[in-house]
Amino acid sequence: MINHTDGDPLFHEATIWHPETDEMFFCQSAGAAAAAAGLHKSAVVFKINLNEITPDIIRQRNASASVKVDLVDSDIPVINPNGGTNYKNKLLFLGEGQGDKIAPAVYLMEPKAPYKTKIVLDNFFGRQFNSLNDTCVNPRNGEIYFTDPTYGYVQELRPKQGLPNQVWRFDPETGDVRVAADGFKMPNGITFSPDGKYVYVTDTGMLQCCRGNDFGLPSTIYRYDVMEDGTFEIRKTFAYISPGIPDGIHCDTKGNVYTGCGDGVQVFNPSGKLIGKIHVGGTVANFGFAGKGRMVILTETELYCATLGAEGAFPGQLY
């Protein structure tokens, strides 16, 4: 552990590693009572400098407060951020929106102060998205794919949904936005395999936030074949997760699939066989690879750095 809070869930989602400065960006949880953020006050973005994590800190089981957490004060705030990824060496964030006046949006932020930011997408032909959640970039066509569940509604920071719960694709070069896949209860995490031939989407329908769990709904990772034109085909149930739900999801360079769950980070080989776990003593919402052999793990009130014999599939400069 390299930092913690007494209750405010600062270490939530949207992990983005910026290789040039060796910084990891992430966001506070919106909608959680302890955060006091959501409908009336937006959650915010933070960062840590991984250069501060020395070998001595790594060797300690508990090195809390050894790494400083800095607020990222962008010139246009990301309203209730939740998902994020690298895009052309910049920071691509998804905002859940706020009430019915501030729409969910895709934001592009410069990775250095003053963190100039712009909104690149906030509607589908005039219709607001539900509450954008997670995102990734197709390594073969460079398009942005993102999930749009209704967690903003169940967290009471967004109105009732106006679109189905779907996976979307967006081409920033042309402005084209279209549905990539539907048929989800709560599409959540999304990532591509290293070669871009598969995409993994988590459905966390079981988790209904303040409404409790519905164990008859999915806690499932689905895999699709990705065609050369960027469309999805052949949906396969890749893995069913317990305990908890499969939230954030990422691949390493060998195609192994990592997902944040109720007992930490679970690791599956490309065939869907569970091959390992990173136990942290609680639920992991998301995590991020930070180059070869490093991973930053977010458990809401605790922040961890793990060393491991793997490397994330998509370092920032590839986009």
C-alpha positions as CSV (number, residue, x, y, z in Angstrom):
1,M,0.0,0.0,0.0
2,I,1.4,3.4,-0.9
3,N,-1.5,5.6,0.2
4,H,-5.0,5.5,1.8
5,T,-7.9,7.6,2.9
6,D,-10.1,7.3,5.9
7,G,-13.3,6.9,3.8
8,D,-13.4,9.1,0.8
9,P,-13.0,6.7,-2.2
10,L,-10.3,8.7,-4.0
11,F,-8.8,5.6,-5.7
12,H,-11.6,4.5,-8.0
13,E,-11.2,4.3,-11.8
14,A,-9.8,5.8,-15.0
15,T,-6.2,4.7,-14.6
16,I,-4.0,6.3,-17.3
17,W,-0.2,5.9,-17.3
18,H,1.7,8.7,-19.1
19,P,5.1,7.2,-19.9
20,E,6.9,10.5,-20.6
21,T,6.5,11.7,-17.0
22,D,5.9,8.3,-15.4
23,E,2.7,9.5,-13.8
24,M,-0.5,7.5,-13.2
25,F,-3.8,9.4,-13.4
26,F,-7.0,8.2,-11.9
27,C,-10.3,9.5,-10.5
28,Q,-12.4,9.7,-7.3
29,S,-15.6,7.8,-7.2
30,A,-18.9,9.6,-8.0
31,G,-22.1,8.6,-6.4
32,A,-20.6,7.0,-3.3
33,A,-21.9,8.6,-0.1
34,A,-18.5,8.9,1.4
35,A,-17.3,10.9,-1.6
36,A,-19.9,13.6,-1.3
37,A,-19.7,13.8,-5.1
38,G,-22.1,13.1,-7.9
39,L,-25.2,15.2,-8.4
40,H,-24.2,18.4,-6.7
41,K,-20.4,18.2,-6.8
42,S,-18.3,16.5,-9.4
43,A,-15.7,13.9,-8.6
44,V,-12.2,14.9,-9.5
45,V,-9.0,13.6,-11.2
46,F,-5.8,12.9,-9.3
47,K,-2.3,11.7,-10.2
48,I,0.8,10.2,-8.6
49,N,4.4,10.3,-9.8
50,L,5.7,6.7,-10.0
51,N,9.3,7.9,-9.7
52,E,8.5,8.4,-6.0
53,I,8.0,4.7,-5.5
54,T,11.5,3.5,-4.5
55,P,12.6,-0.1,-4.1
56,D,12.5,0.4,-0.3
57,I,8.8,1.4,-0.6
58,I,8.1,-1.6,-2.8
59,R,9.5,-3.9,-0.1
60,Q,7.2,-2.6,2.6
61,R,3.8,-4.2,3.0
62,N,2.4,-0.9,4.3
63,A,4.0,2.3,3.1
64,S,0.9,4.4,3.3
65,A,1.4,8.2,2.6
66,S,4.8,7.5,1.0
67,V,3.6,8.7,-2.4
68,K,2.0,12.1,-2.8
69,V,-1.5,12.3,-4.4
70,D,-1.9,15.5,-6.5
71,L,-5.1,17.1,-7.8
72,V,-5.3,17.5,-11.5
73,D,-7.0,20.9,-12.0
74,S,-7.8,21.0,-15.7
75,D,-9.0,24.2,-17.4
76,I,-12.3,22.4,-18.4
77,P,-13.2,20.0,-15.6
78,V,-14.1,16.4,-16.4
79,I,-17.6,16.1,-14.8
80,N,-17.8,12.9,-12.7
81,P,-14.9,11.1,-14.4
82,N,-15.0,7.3,-14.5
83,G,-13.1,5.8,-17.5
84,G,-9.9,6.7,-19.2
85,T,-7.1,5.6,-21.6
86,N,-4.2,7.0,-23.5
87,Y,-5.0,8.5,-26.9
88,K,-2.2,9.9,-29.1
89,N,-0.1,10.6,-26.0
90,K,-2.9,12.5,-24.4
91,L,-5.4,11.6,-21.7
92,L,-8.8,10.5,-22.8
93,F,-11.4,10.6,-20.0
94,L,-15.1,9.6,-19.9
95,G,-17.4,11.7,-17.7
96,E,-20.7,10.3,-16.4
97,G,-22.4,13.7,-16.5
98,Q,-24.4,15.4,-13.8
99,G,-28.1,15.7,-13.6
100,D,-30.0,16.3,-16.8
101,K,-28.2,19.5,-17.8
102,I,-24.5,18.3,-18.0
103,A,-24.3,15.5,-20.5
104,P,-22.0,12.5,-20.2
105,A,-19.0,13.2,-22.4
106,V,-15.7,12.1,-23.9
107,Y,-12.9,14.6,-22.9
108,L,-9.3,14.9,-24.3
109,M,-6.8,16.3,-21.8
110,E,-3.2,17.4,-22.2
111,P,-1.0,15.4,-19.8
112,K,0.9,18.4,-18.4
113,A,-0.2,21.6,-16.6
114,P,-2.3,23.6,-17.2
115,Y,-4.1,20.4,-18.5
116,K,-5.9,22.0,-21.4
117,T,-9.0,19.9,-22.0
118,K,-11.7,19.8,-24.7
119,I,-14.9,17.8,-25.1
120,V,-14.8,15.7,-28.2
121,L,-18.2,13.9,-28.0
122,D,-21.2,14.5,-25.8
123,N,-24.3,13.2,-27.7
124,F,-25.7,10.8,-30.3
125,F,-27.6,12.9,-32.8
126,G,-28.7,15.2,-30.0
127,R,-29.5,12.5,-27.5
128,Q,-27.5,12.4,-24.3
129,F,-25.7,9.1,-23.4
130,N,-26.6,7.5,-20.1
131,S,-23.5,7.7,-18.0
132,L,-20.3,6.8,-19.9
133,N,-18.1,4.3,-18.0
134,D,-15.0,2.9,-19.6
135,T,-13.0,3.2,-22.8
136,C,-10.2,1.8,-25.0
137,V,-8.8,2.3,-28.4
138,N,-8.8,-0.3,-31.2
139,P,-5.1,-0.8,-32.1
140,R,-6.0,-1.7,-35.7
141,N,-8.2,1.2,-36.7
142,G,-7.4,3.8,-34.0
143,E,-11.1,4.3,-33.2
144,I,-12.4,4.9,-29.6
145,Y,-14.7,2.3,-28.1
146,F,-16.7,3.0,-24.9
147,T,-19.4,1.5,-22.7
148,D,-22.5,3.3,-21.6
149,P,-24.5,1.7,-18.7
150,T,-26.9,3.4,-16.4
151,Y,-24.8,3.5,-13.2
152,G,-25.3,7.3,-13.1
153,Y,-29.1,6.6,-12.7
154,V,-28.8,4.0,-10.0
155,Q,-26.3,6.3,-8.2
156,E,-28.8,9.1,-8.5
157,L,-26.6,11.5,-10.3
158,R,-28.2,11.1,-13.8
159,P,-31.9,10.9,-15.0
160,K,-33.5,7.7,-16.3
161,Q,-31.8,6.3,-19.4
162,G,-32.5,7.7,-22.8
163,L,-30.6,5.0,-24.8
164,P,-30.1,1.3,-24.5
165,N,-27.1,0.1,-22.4
166,Q,-24.6,-0.4,-25.2
167,V,-21.0,-0.4,-26.4
168,W,-20.2,2.4,-28.8
169,R,-17.5,3.2,-31.3
170,F,-16.3,6.7,-32.3
171,D,-14.0,7.9,-35.0
172,P,-12.6,11.3,-34.0
173,E,-11.3,11.9,-37.5
174,T,-14.7,11.8,-39.1
175,G,-17.0,12.3,-36.2
176,D,-18.8,9.0,-36.9
177,V,-20.4,7.5,-33.9
178,R,-22.3,4.2,-33.9
179,V,-23.3,1.2,-31.8
180,A,-20.7,-1.6,-31.7
181,A,-22.6,-4.1,-29.5
182,D,-25.8,-4.3,-27.4
183,G,-27.6,-6.9,-25.3
184,F,-26.0,-5.9,-21.9
185,K,-27.5,-5.3,-18.5
186,M,-24.6,-3.0,-17.4
187,P,-21.7,-2.9,-19.9
188,N,-18.7,-1.8,-17.9
189,G,-15.0,-2.5,-18.6
190,I,-13.6,-2.9,-22.1
191,T,-10.2,-3.7,-23.6
192,F,-8.7,-5.2,-26.7
193,S,-6.3,-8.1,-27.0
194,P,-2.7,-7.1,-28.0
195,D,-3.3,-7.9,-31.7
196,G,-6.7,-6.3,-31.8
197,K,-8.4,-9.5,-32.9
198,Y,-10.6,-9.8,-29.8
199,V,-12.3,-7.3,-27.5
200,Y,-13.4,-8.1,-23.9
201,V,-16.4,-6.4,-22.3
202,T,-17.5,-6.9,-18.7
203,D,-21.2,-6.9,-17.8
204,T,-21.6,-6.0,-14.2
205,G,-25.4,-6.1,-14.1
206,M,-25.4,-7.9,-10.8
207,L,-24.2,-4.7,-9.1
208,Q,-27.1,-2.3,-8.6
209,C,-25.1,0.0,-6.3
210,C,-27.4,1.5,-3.5
211,R,-30.1,-0.9,-4.7
212,G,-28.0,-3.9,-3.7
213,N,-27.0,-7.0,-5.8
214,D,-29.2,-9.0,-8.1
215,F,-27.5,-12.4,-8.3
216,G,-29.6,-13.4,-11.3
217,L,-27.9,-10.8,-13.5
218,P,-24.5,-11.0,-15.1
219,S,-21.1,-10.8,-13.4
220,T,-19.5,-11.8,-16.7
221,I,-16.7,-11.2,-19.2
222,Y,-17.7,-11.5,-22.8
223,R,-15.3,-11.8,-25.7
224,Y,-16.0,-10.8,-29.3
225,D,-14.1,-11.4,-32.5
226,V,-13.1,-8.0,-34.0
227,M,-13.4,-7.8,-37.7
228,E,-11.0,-5.7,-39.9
229,D,-13.6,-3.1,-40.3
230,G,-13.9,-2.7,-36.5
231,T,-17.3,-4.5,-36.1
232,F,-17.8,-7.2,-33.5
233,E,-18.9,-10.7,-34.2
234,I,-19.3,-14.1,-32.3
235,R,-20.0,-13.2,-28.7
236,K,-18.5,-15.8,-26.3
237,T,-18.8,-16.1,-22.5
238,F,-15.2,-15.8,-21.6
239,A,-15.5,-16.0,-17.8
240,Y,-18.0,-15.7,-15.0
241,I,-16.6,-13.8,-11.9
242,S,-16.9,-14.5,-8.2
243,P,-16.6,-13.0,-5.7
244,G,-17.8,-9.6,-6.8
245,I,-18.0,-8.4,-10.4
246,P,-15.5,-7.9,-13.2
247,D,-15.0,-4.1,-13.3
248,G,-11.9,-2.7,-14.9
249,I,-10.2,-5.0,-17.5
250,H,-6.8,-5.0,-19.2
251,C,-4.6,-7.3,-21.2
252,D,-0.8,-7.9,-20.9
253,T,1.5,-8.4,-23.9
254,K,0.9,-12.1,-23.9
255,G,-2.9,-11.8,-24.2
256,N,-3.7,-12.7,-20.6
257,V,-6.8,-10.9,-19.3
258,Y,-6.8,-9.1,-15.9
259,T,-9.9,-7.8,-14.2
260,G,-10.7,-6.1,-10.9
261,C,-13.0,-8.3,-8.7
262,G,-14.2,-8.7,-5.2
263,D,-11.0,-10.3,-4.0
264,G,-8.4,-8.3,-6.0
265,V,-7.2,-8.7,-9.5
266,Q,-8.0,-12.0,-11.2
267,V,-5.9,-13.2,-14.2
268,F,-7.1,-15.4,-17.0
269,N,-5.2,-16.9,-19.9
270,P,-6.5,-16.3,-23.5
271,S,-8.7,-19.4,-23.2
272,G,-10.5,-18.1,-20.2
273,K,-8.8,-20.3,-17.6
274,L,-8.1,-18.6,-14.2
275,I,-4.3,-18.7,-13.8
276,G,-3.7,-16.4,-10.8
277,K,-4.9,-13.7,-8.5
278,I,-3.4,-10.5,-7.0
279,H,-5.0,-10.4,-3.5
280,V,-5.3,-7.0,-1.8
281,G,-7.8,-7.8,0.9
282,G,-10.8,-6.1,-0.8
283,T,-12.6,-5.1,-4.0
284,V,-10.6,-3.6,-6.9
285,A,-12.6,-1.3,-9.1
286,N,-9.7,-0.7,-11.6
287,F,-6.0,-0.8,-12.0
288,G,-3.4,0.1,-14.6
289,F,-0.2,-1.3,-15.9
290,A,2.7,1.2,-15.7
291,G,5.3,-0.2,-18.0
292,K,7.0,-3.5,-17.7
293,G,6.6,-5.2,-14.3
294,R,4.5,-2.6,-12.5
295,M,0.8,-2.2,-11.8
296,V,-1.1,0.4,-9.8
297,I,-4.2,-1.0,-8.1
298,L,-7.2,1.1,-6.9
299,T,-9.5,-0.2,-4.1
300,E,-11.4,3.0,-3.4
301,T,-9.8,3.9,-0.1
302,E,-6.4,2.3,-0.6
303,L,-3.8,2.6,-3.3
304,Y,-1.3,-0.2,-4.1
305,C,1.7,-0.7,-6.4
306,A,2.5,-4.3,-7.4
307,T,5.5,-5.7,-9.1
308,L,4.9,-8.6,-11.5
309,G,6.4,-10.4,-14.4
310,A,4.1,-8.9,-17.0
311,E,3.7,-5.8,-19.2
312,G,0.6,-4.0,-20.2
313,A,-0.4,-4.5,-23.8
314,F,-0.8,-0.8,-24.7
315,P,1.8,1.7,-23.4
316,G,0.7,5.3,-24.0
317,Q,2.9,6.1,-26.9
318,L,1.4,3.5,-29.2
319,Y,-1.8,5.6,-29.6
